[in-house]
Amino acid sequence: MVGSEDHQGVVAEVDPFPYVGGQELLIKEDALIVVLDQIQDPRNFGAVCRSAEVAGADGVVIPDRRAASVTAVTCKTSAGAVEHLNIARVRNISDWLAEAKEAGFWVWGADGNSKQTPWQTDLTGKTALVMGTEGKGLRPRVAESCDGLITIPQRGRIESLNVSVAASVLLFEAVRQRDA
C-alpha cells in the first residue's frame, strides 16, 4: 500500500496539508516568521520546520513553485512539527516580503557575504528571517526585498552551514533577544 520500506509499520490516509494564507502570518504582534526561498530538499525543509516550532516561531513561508512542500518525508524529518506550525505557500516571495514590511515586519536575509551578525541586529518585534536555497543562497530580487542581510560568522574551512542549521542559529538568537 505504501510502495516503499519506509513505513515504520503504519499507514494512514490523510487530507492534503492545510496550508494557511500568507496574510494570516502578518497579523500577530511580535511575530517571528521563517521564509524559505526555494528550499528544494524536503529534509532540509522539515528540519527548518522542527527548529521553527521548537523556537516558538509563528510560521514558515514557502513559494508555491520550485520548492519542497509538506510531504511524508518533510513531516517525518520535522518530527511532526509541521502539524503544530502555520505554513503558508505564497505565489511570490518578494511580493510577500513587501506585504510583510507594510505590516510592520523587519526582514532580514541570511547571506554569507554580509558583515552584519545576528547579534548586532535587532531581531525583536515583527521579524521575518529569510533563508536561501541550498548552494545558491537568496535570489537577487529576494535579497533586495530584505531590510538587511546578516551572516553567521564562520571560522572553519567549510563554505557554509546547512540551511536548517543556519535557520536554527538565527531563530534561537531571536529567541535569546526576545527573552532578554
N, C-alpha and C positions, 0 to 999 in steps of 0.2 A: 504493500500500500504506500509506503514512504518512498521507495525507489532507491534507497541507499542504506548503508550500515550505520548511519549517524543518528539513529532514532532514540537511543537510550531506553528502548523498551516501551515507549509511549507514543501514541499517535492521537492527534486531536484535529478536528475540523474547526476552523475559526473564521470569523468575518474578516474582511480586509482591515488593515491597521487604520485606526481612527485619527488621521492627521487633523490638527487644528488649523485654523486660518492664521495667516501671518499677522493680521491685525490684532488678534486675541493676545499676542505676546507683548504688545505695545502698551497695554493698559496699566499694569501694576507699577506702583511707585517702587523705586529702588530695584527694579527687575535686573536680573543677570541672565543674559542670553548668550549662547554659543552659536555662531554662524559658520557653517561649513561650506567652503567654496569648492565644489566639485570633488569631494572626497569619494573615491571610487571603491575602495576596499570595504566590504561590509563589516569586516572585523575591526578595522580602524574606526568606522562609524559607531559600531557597538561599544568599543572601548571608550570613545569620547562620551557617548551617552551614559555609560556607567559612571564615569568621573563627574559628569554634569549633575547627575541625580544625587550622587553622594555629597557633592559640594552644595547642594540645595539650589542649583540653577533653576530658573523659571521656564526654560525651554531651549530647544535647539531648532535652528532654521537650516533647511537644505533646499537646493534647487530641485525643481521637478524633472529636470533632464540632466543627463551626463553626471549622475551621482548615485551613490548607493542609497537604497531605500530600506525601510524596515522589512526585513525578511527573517526567516527562522535563524539564519546564521547571525544576523545582527542582534536578534533577541537573545540568543544563547551567549554570544560574546559579551553582551551588556549585563549578563546575569539577571535578566528580567527587568532591568532599569527602564527600558523603553515603555514598559507598562505603567510606569509611575511618572513619566516625563511628557510634557507637552512638546510635540514635534510638529513643526509646520513645514509644508512644502510650498515654495513660492516660485512664481514664474521667472523672476529676475532678482538675483541677489543685490545688485547695485541699486535697483529701484526700491527694494525693501529697506536697504540701509538708509536711503534718503527719507523714507517714511519714518524710520526709527529716529533719525536725527530731528525731524519735525516734531516727533512725540517727546523730545527731551533727552534722548539717549546720547551718550558719548560712545563713539565707535572706534575701537582700537584693533588694528590688524596686526597679526604676527608676521614678522619679517626678519629673517636672519641678518640682513644688512643694515638694520636700524641701529642707532646708537643709544636709543632710549630704552631703559629697562622697565619691567613692570613695577618694580618697587620705587621707581622715580615717577610713576604715573598714578593719578587718582582713579582707582577702579571702584569707587563707591558710587552710590546713586544709580540711575538707569545706565547700564553698561552693556554693550554688545562686544564680544570678543570674536574676531573673525580669523578663522584658520584656513590656510590654503591647502591645495591638493598635494598629494604625495609627489615629491621630486620637483614640482614646479612652483609651489607657493601660491600666492594670491595672483589672480589675473589682474592686469593693469587697471582696468576700469573699477574693479572691486577695491584695489589698493587706493585708488584716487578717491573713492567714496568714503574712506575712513577719515576720522579726525586726526589720526596719527598712527604711526607704526611703532611697535615695540618688539624688543628682542630678548631672548633668554641668553645671557652670556654663557659662552661655552669655552672650556679650557682644553678639551681633548682634541683628538685628530679627526674624529668622525665629523662629517659635514653638518649634520643636523639631527635633531631629535625626531622620533616618530611623532606624527600629528597628535596621537592620543596622549602621549607623554607631555608634549608641549601644551596641549589644552589643559591637562591636569595642573601643570605648574601655574599657568595663568589663572585658572579657576581658583586654586587654593591661595594664590596671592590676593585675589579679590576677596575671598572669604576672610583672610587674615586682616586686611584693611577694614572690612566691614565690622569685624568683631573687636577692633582696637578701640 
